[in-house]
């Protein structure tokens, strides 16, 4: 089943509804083109068409000038006798017939190029500003596109909250088409369907070469500004985006380029396929077939046609010619920048990724987000934690490194045998506490201070001392017990500690680490 057959069924259903409603279609009488008006066009305008259309890549603009001349002439000679649309219609039909006849029968294009020839190409990667994270400038004939790259952290992603999907979008391409790009003035602001569609086409064409987030965890935004337009600015945006991505150090899988293919076809089935359509070929041609891809394959297509259908044979030929043009453009891109730059721009934020135990996520976040908010404020960074324990830290390099140390310290899982050097922070009769992490202390029991028995903790350590320790045990509550004598058996001797001559105490072995256990009287019966 073809698309046309499906559309015909829908149209038949619509006609049934019209009959059921029973409304009579209004027929509006159209102004008639008299023989005198047609003769005026043939005598005064038709002979000028070939000159203005088949000149250069500016032929489209010259054709518009000639059309305005025709409208003024017709109104002068036959004022009020026909409508503007009918006058434009006779002009458009004449240009269309001329373009098809010259192309199919004589093998001529408006700007004199061969059918498989791409217009002059100029490429530049970077050079726009040290502030932006990457930029690309792509010229193809009169189509000029500037694309700017911006890199952000995971929190800069676009949240899509639709009726059927809810996701975070980490790669975006936006397309702007200001009026001055076609030599006009107009209101700038907001977006329209054309800009949204062109931006989406370029985005889909690029999506396949964007690195996985495991490799490059940045949020990527591309904005293509069309500086001048004369044919397929959307494919120019693809090329400009490739340049900007590589200039920004994004490790793309392969460069992407795009081209617009056209078609001239007559009623007898004769046809010519056009590479890199522009101006009148875009307006009067029978096909606009946009093809984007790498040297290895196609990443995006869009097909607009003005005829009933395109035979498979023609599509295959168009794809073949599109690949030839695409490879040519890719070589031009490689002349500007062959591979992505080894580092991202200094102005771009730095992202580091670490993994912590999911059980430690709560400790990093803290009650009500207190801990993570303080870390972000103190280090001027953004921190994103996923459910599997993956942590993304975004900011300037110094802040990122500091935040990473803090998070790793909070989420550290201490294991028996780990060695540290820490400061003695407080002492009790039964041992000394040593700081082994940013917010973590461990206890050295008095029996672990020296390989011999000592009477007092102060015989070996004092508050402020830096001592080597080894993790001896981590209890079920996560408390860390340390040993000094395992880390350095001679430490106590060097400090002048002497073995105790007093007999060891008997009983419960001294006070408990977490305080005395409460005692209750046994009930009597």
ZAMARGU-4260 file (C-alpha; in steps of 0.2 Angstrom, whole numbers, plus 5000, padded with zeros to 4 digits):
<rodrens>
0) 5000/5000/5000 | 5007/5017/4995 | 5005/5033/5004 | 4995/5040/4989 | 4982/5026/4991
5) 4980/5029/5009 | 4977/5047/5006 | 4964/5043/4993 | 4955/5033/5005 | 4955/5047/5018
10) 4949/5059/5004 | 4935/5048/5000 | 4929/5047/5018 | 4930/5066/5019 | 4919/5067/5004
15) 4906/5056/5012 | 4906/5068/5027 | 4903/5082/5015 | 4888/5074/5007 | 4881/5069/5024
20) 4882/5087/5030 | 4873/5093/5014 | 4881/5110/5012 | 4883/5117/4994 | 4900/5122/4990
25) 4902/5140/4986 | 4909/5144/4969 | 4918/5160/4967 | 4920/5167/4950 | 4938/5170/4946
30) 4943/5185/4935 | 4946/5179/4917 | 4963/5181/4908 | 4958/5188/4892 | 4967/5185/4876
35) 4973/5203/4876 | 4982/5200/4893 | 4990/5184/4888 | 4996/5192/4872 | 5003/5207/4882
40) 5013/5194/4893 | 5019/5185/4878 | 5025/5201/4869 | 5032/5211/4883 | 5038/5198/4897
45) 5040/5180/4890 | 5055/5185/4880 | 5064/5192/4895 | 5062/5176/4906 | 5076/5166/4899
50) 5088/5181/4902 | 5083/5184/4920 | 5081/5166/4926 | 5096/5158/4917 | 5109/5170/4922
55) 5118/5166/4939 | 5113/5161/4956 | 5104/5177/4959 | 5092/5173/4945 | 5078/5170/4958
60) 5079/5188/4963 | 5079/5194/4945 | 5063/5184/4942 | 5054/5193/4956 | 5059/5209/4949
65) 5052/5204/4932 | 5036/5198/4940 | 5034/5215/4948 | 5037/5223/4931 | 5023/5212/4924
70) 5010/5216/4937 | 5013/5235/4935 | 5012/5233/4916 | 4996/5223/4916 | 4988/5235/4929
75) 4993/5250/4918 | 4986/5242/4901 | 4971/5234/4909 | 4966/5242/4925 | 4955/5232/4936
80) 4951/5219/4923 | 4959/5204/4932 | 4966/5199/4949 | 4983/5199/4955 | 4984/5181/4958
85) 4979/5177/4940 | 4993/5188/4934 | 5005/5180/4945 | 4999/5163/4940 | 5003/5166/4921
90) 5020/5172/4926 | 5024/5157/4937 | 5017/5145/4924 | 5029/5152/4911 | 5044/5151/4922
95) 5040/5134/4927 | 5038/5128/4909 | 5054/5137/4904 | 5064/5129/4918 | 5058/5111/4914
100) 5061/5113/4895 | 5078/5120/4897 | 5083/5107/4910 | 5076/5092/4902 | 5078/5096/4884
105) 5093/5106/4884 | 5102/5101/4900 | 5103/5118/4907 | 5102/5125/4925 | 5098/5143/4929
110) 5116/5146/4936 | 5125/5136/4923 | 5131/5122/4934 | 5131/5103/4929 | 5117/5093/4936
115) 5128/5084/4949 | 5139/5100/4953 | 5139/5107/4971 | 5141/5126/4973 | 5157/5134/4980
120) 5160/5129/4998 | 5169/5138/5012 | 5171/5131/5029 | 5178/5137/5045 | 5179/5130/5063
125) 5181/5142/5077 | 5187/5159/5076 | 5171/5167/5082 | 5175/5171/5100 | 5184/5164/5115
130) 5168/5165/5125 | 5158/5153/5115 | 5162/5134/5117 | 5163/5131/5099 | 5158/5138/5082
135) 5156/5133/5064 | 5154/5144/5048 | 5148/5135/5032 | 5146/5143/5015 | 5138/5134/5000
140) 5135/5147/4987 | 5123/5160/4994 | 5118/5150/5008 | 5128/5155/5024 | 5126/5147/5041
145) 5134/5151/5057 | 5132/5138/5071 | 5137/5141/5089 | 5139/5127/5102 | 5135/5128/5120
150) 5140/5115/5133 | 5131/5113/5150 | 5130/5101/5164 | 5116/5087/5166 | 5105/5099/5175
155) 5105/5110/5160 | 5095/5097/5150 | 5078/5101/5143 | 5064/5092/5152 | 5051/5085/5140
160) 5035/5082/5150 | 5022/5076/5137 | 5006/5065/5137 | 5015/5049/5132 | 5034/5053/5137
165) 5043/5061/5151 | 5062/5062/5148 | 5077/5074/5149 | 5084/5080/5133 | 5103/5081/5133
170) 5106/5086/5114 | 5097/5100/5106 | 5098/5109/5089 | 5089/5126/5086 | 5087/5134/5070
175) 5084/5153/5067 | 5080/5161/5050 | 5080/5180/5052 | 5072/5190/5038 | 5088/5198/5032
180) 5094/5181/5027 | 5083/5183/5011 | 5085/5202/5009 | 5069/5207/5019 | 5064/5216/5034
185) 5052/5209/5047 | 5048/5205/5065 | 5060/5194/5074 | 5054/5185/5089 | 5046/5168/5093
190) 5047/5153/5082 | 5037/5146/5067 | 5033/5129/5060 | 5047/5131/5047 | 5060/5135/5060
195) 5055/5121/5071 | 5054/5108/5057 | 5071/5113/5050 | 5079/5113/5067 | 5072/5096/5070
200) 5078/5089/5054 | 5095/5094/5057 | 5094/5088/5075 | 5089/5071/5069 | 5102/5070/5056
205) 5116/5074/5070 | 5109/5063/5084 | 5117/5047/5078 | 5134/5054/5079 | 5133/5062/5096
210) 5143/5053/5109 | 5135/5042/5123 | 5133/5051/5140 | 5145/5038/5147 | 5159/5046/5136
215) 5153/5064/5136 | 5141/5068/5150 | 5138/5086/5144 | 5121/5094/5139 | 5124/5100/5121
220) 5115/5114/5112 | 5118/5120/5095 | 5110/5136/5087 | 5111/5138/5069 | 5109/5156/5063
225) 5105/5158/5044 | 5115/5173/5038 | 5110/5171/5020 | 5099/5159/5012 | 5097/5152/4994
230) 5094/5134/4995 | 5093/5121/5009 | 5098/5131/5024 | 5093/5116/5035 | 5107/5105/5027
235) 5119/5120/5029 | 5114/5119/5047 | 5120/5101/5048 | 5137/5105/5040 | 5139/5121/5052
240) 5134/5110/5067 | 5147/5097/5063 | 5161/5111/5062 | 5155/5118/5079 | 5155/5101/5087
245) 5172/5097/5082 | 5178/5114/5086 | 5171/5112/5103 | 5180/5096/5107 | 5164/5085/5107
250) 5170/5068/5102 | 5158/5064/5089 | 5157/5047/5081 | 5159/5054/5063 | 5157/5071/5053
255) 5140/5073/5045 | 5136/5083/5030 | 5119/5086/5020 | 5113/5091/5003 | 5097/5095/4995
260) 5093/5085/4979 | 5080/5091/4966 | 5070/5085/4951 | 5063/5091/4935 | 5050/5079/4927
265) 5039/5082/4912 | 5022/5073/4908 | 5031/5060/4897 | 5041/5054/4911 | 5058/5062/4906
270) 5068/5069/4920 | 5083/5076/4927 | 5090/5075/4944 | 5098/5090/4952 | 5112/5091/4965
275) 5112/5106/4977 | 5096/5115/4972 | 5094/5134/4974 | 5083/5148/4969 | 5071/5144/4955
280) 5075/5125/4956 | 5069/5125/4974 | 5053/5135/4970 | 5048/5127/4953 | 5056/5110/4954
285) 5046/5094/4957 | 5056/5088/4972 | 5066/5093/4987 | 5075/5078/4994 | 5086/5082/5008
290) 5099/5069/5013 | 5111/5070/5027 | 5124/5057/5033 | 5142/5052/5036 | 5154/5044/5024
295) 5147/5027/5029 | 5129/5030/5028 | 5113/5041/5029 | 5108/5049/5046 | 5093/5059/5040
300) 5081/5062/5025 | 5066/5073/5021 | 5056/5072/5005 | 5045/5085/4998 | 5037/5082/4981
305) 5025/5091/4969 | 5021/5076/4958 | 5010/5061/4961 | 5024/5050/4966 | 5043/5047/4963
310) 5048/5030/4955 | 5060/5020/4965 | 5073/5021/4951 | 5073/5040/4953 | 5075/5039/4972
315) 5090/5027/4970 | 5098/5039/4957 | 5095/5054/4969 | 5103/5044/4984 | 5118/5040/4973
320) 5121/5057/4968 | 5118/5064/4986 | 5132/5052/4992 | 5144/5059/4979 | 5140/5077/4984
325) 5140/5072/5003 | 5158/5065/5002 | 5163/5081/4992 | 5156/5092/5006 | 5164/5081/5020
330) 5181/5083/5012 | 5179/5102/5013 | 5174/5101/5031 | 5190/5090/5035 | 5200/5104/5027
335) 5194/5116/5041 | 5195/5103/5055 | 5199/5084/5052 | 5195/5078/5070 | 5187/5085/5086
340) 5199/5096/5096 | 5207/5086/5110 | 5200/5097/5124 | 5185/5107/5126 | 5186/5126/5126
345) 5193/5134/5142 | 5177/5144/5144 | 5166/5128/5144 | 5162/5120/5161 | 5171/5105/5167
350) 5162/5089/5171 | 5168/5074/5181 | 5159/5058/5184 | 5161/5047/5199 | 5152/5032/5206
355) 5146/5030/5224 | 5136/5016/5232 | 5118/5020/5231 | 5117/5017/5250 | 5128/5033/5252
360) 5117/5044/5241 | 5107/5049/5257 | 5123/5054/5266 | 5129/5065/5251 | 5112/5074/5250
365) 5109/5076/5268 | 5093/5080/5278 | 5083/5091/5266 | 5097/5092/5254 | 5108/5102/5267
370) 5124/5093/5263 | 5123/5094/5244 | 5117/5112/5244 | 5132/5117/5255 | 5144/5108/5244
375) 5137/5117/5228 | 5138/5134/5237 | 5155/5132/5244 | 5163/5125/5227 | 5152/5135/5215
380) 5147/5119/5206 | 5132/5109/5200 | 5130/5091/5207 | 5118/5078/5199 | 5116/5061/5207
385) 5107/5047/5198 | 5098/5032/5206 | 5112/5020/5202 | 5125/5031/5212 | 5132/5040/5196
390) 5137/5058/5201 | 5140/5072/5189 | 5149/5087/5195 | 5149/5103/5184 | 5159/5119/5186
395) 5176/5127/5185 | 5190/5115/5186 | 5196/5120/5204 | 5178/5119/5211 | 5175/5102/5202
400) 5190/5095/5210 | 5186/5101/5227 | 5168/5095/5226 | 5174/5078/5220 | 5185/5076/5235
405) 5171/5081/5247 | 5158/5069/5239 | 5171/5054/5238 | 5175/5058/5256 | 5157/5057/5262
410) 5153/5042/5252 | 5169/5033/5255 | 5167/5015/5261 | 5180/5011/5273 | 5188/4993/5272
415) 5199/4983/5284 | 5217/4986/5280 | 5215/5004/5273 | 5229/5015/5278 | 5227/5034/5283
420) 5236/5047/5291 | 5225/5059/5302 | 5225/5071/5316 | 5220/5067/5334 | 5205/5077/5337
425) 5199/5072/5354 | 5204/5059/5368 | 5195/5049/5381 | 5201/5038/5395 | 5199/5022/5383
430) 5206/5029/5367 | 5209/5043/5355 | 5198/5049/5340 | 5207/5052/5323 | 5200/5062/5309
435) 5202/5051/5293 | 5190/5060/5282 | 5182/5077/5280 | 5168/5072/5291 | 5174/5055/5297
440) 5183/5050/5313 | 5189/5033/5319 | 5193/5027/5336 | 5210/5020/5342 | 5206/5010/5357
445) 5220/5012/5370 | 5225/4994/5367 | 5229/4998/5349 | 5240/5013/5353 | 5256/5002/5356
450) 5261/4984/5355 | 5263/4984/5374 | 5250/4990/5387 | 5250/5008/5392 | 5242/5016/5407
455) 5236/5032/5398 | 5231/5037/5381 | 5242/5053/5383 | 5257/5042/5385 | 5257/5040/5366
460) 5247/5054/5358 | 5241/5071/5361 | 5227/5082/5352 | 5234/5089/5336 | 5246/5075/5333
465) 5247/5067/5315 | 5247/5049/5317 | 5247/5034/5304 | 5233/5022/5307 | 5225/5006/5299
470) 5207/5002/5298 | 5205/4987/5310 | 5186/4985/5310 | 5170/4993/5303 | 5156/4988/5314
475) 5138/4986/5309 | 5134/5004/5312 | 5147/5010/5301 | 5159/5016/5315 | 5177/5014/5311
480) 5190/5006/5323 | 5208/5010/5320 | 5225/5003/5325 | 5241/5014/5327 | 5252/4999/5332
485) 5247/4990/5316 | 5252/5005/5306 | 5268/5009/5315 | 5273/4997/5329 | 5288/5008/5334
490) 5277/5024/5336 | 5274/5023/5354 | 5292/5019/5358 | 5298/5035/5348 | 5286/5045/5359
495) 5294/5039/5375 | 5280/5028/5380 | 5284/5014/5393 | 5276/4998/5395 | 5264/4998/5410
500) 5269/4990/5426 | 5252/4990/5434 | 5241/4975/5433 | 5227/4975/5420 | 5210/4979/5426
505) 5197/4965/5428 | 5179/4967/5425 | 5170/4975/5410 | 5186/4981/5401 | 5182/5000/5404
510) 5169/5012/5398 | 5159/5009/5382 | 5162/5019/5367 | 5144/5025/5366 | 5142/5028/5384
515) 5137/5017/5399 | 5124/5004/5396 | 5108/5009/5406 | 5104/4996/5420 | 5086/4992/5426
520) 5080/4983/5442 | 5074/4966/5438 | 5055/4965/5442 | 5051/4955/5458 | 5037/4943/5459
</rodrens>
